[in-house]
Amino acid sequence: MAENTKRAVFGFHGVFGVLISIVGLLFIWAVLMSQAVLVQQDAVKHPYDPAPIRDVNNIKMRSVDNKNFAFQEKDK
């Protein structure tokens, strides 16, 4: 069997590879955290408006608009 002579402490499989993976993971974490902060800031500026569904009587079972999306009954 041939002896492994391609050992290196700072090769891609050694410390340098670990540093590349750590920097990559930190970069991905920073991007995701910045996106999360931007989404939270947008939610503060434009909050969810529950006004249309505040009253249960406002929801209609067979309205004209919902008829297009409802299950159609089989014609007899």
Summary of the structure (lengths in Angstrom):
residues: 76
radius of gyration: 29.0
end to end distance: 81.8
largest distance: 82.9
contacts: 104
relative contact order: 0.05
helix: 54%
strand: 0%
